[in-house]
Amino acid sequence: MKNQEVDYGVVVETTKQDAFVFFHQVVYQVSFKKDSCINQLVFPGDFVVLNESCSEIKKVLERHHILSRATKDYTKRSEVKKRKIIAVNIDYAVIVVSFQEPEFHSSFVD
């Protein structure tokens, strides 16, 4: 994809060690390196610029939307609720629930 003459890919999945980036109709597995120039976390939906060999993320582009959920403060030291990012740059979301079984519980939807 191109954005103002910047060729970028989209992160489709992340693990602790890797990100899977969709770039030019191919999904590349990119490993996170300790000496990487990226000093921020990468999430599904991030637009990223890869190096020439598509083996490293050079830059994470600006995020436009963040889908997150509140996390519990198990230490009970703060009244401020922390947020856990689930995905970024999401334009649409679809919620699917069953009609009969299991019975709907509002706690299923955050």
DARAQUI-V981544 format. One record per pair of residues at least 12 apart in sequence whose C-alpha atoms are under 8 Angstrom apart, sorted by the first residue. I is the first residue (numbers start at 1). J is the second residue. Records with the same first field share a line. If there is no record, write none. Layout:
I = J + J
This chain:
1 = 23 + 24
6 = 49
7 = 49
8 = 23 + 47 + 48 + 49 + 50
9 = 21 + 22 + 23 + 24 + 47 + 48 + 49 + 50
10 = 22 + 23 + 44 + 45 + 46 + 47 + 48
11 = 42 + 43 + 44 + 45 + 46 + 47 + 48
12 = 44 + 45
13 = 43 + 44
14 = 42 + 43 + 44
17 = 31 + 32
18 = 30 + 31 + 32
19 = 31 + 32 + 42
28 = 54 + 55
29 = 55
30 = 54 + 55 + 56 + 57
31 = 55 + 56
32 = 56
37 = 58
38 = 57 + 58 + 59 + 60
42 = 60
43 = 85 + 86 + 87 + 88
44 = 86 + 87 + 88
45 = 87 + 88 + 89 + 90
46 = 60 + 61 + 63 + 87 + 88 + 89
47 = 60 + 61 + 62 + 63
48 = 60 + 61
49 = 61
63 = 88 + 89
64 = 88 + 89
65 = 88 + 89 + 90 + 91
66 = 85 + 86 + 87 + 88 + 89 + 90
67 = 85 + 86 + 87 + 88 + 90
68 = 83 + 84 + 85 + 86 + 87
69 = 83 + 84 + 85 + 86 + 110
70 = 82 + 83 + 84
71 = 83 + 84
